[in-house]
Amino acid sequence: MAGSTRFPAYEAADFGWGPPSRTELVTMNHDGQVVLVAAKGGAGGVQASGALSLHPAHMDAFKSHFEGYLD
């Protein structure tokens, strides 16, 4: 889907705390690969962006741990 103009990036990235102010589609080819995306400019704030590629078998374990940190 990387680069697709029909992928609803802003709707798909709403994880329950509101839509993102920015999304980027990146290409990832390896399990465990992490891509950090530069933050947009602005005064008085910090933005960290990232993407994580996992094999489907590892995604459930990651999701469980990640959701635990949100509680």
Secondary structure by P-SEA (a helix, b strand, c coil): cccccccccccccccccccccbbbbbbbccccbbbbbbbcccccbbbbbbbbbbcccaaaaaaaaaaaaac
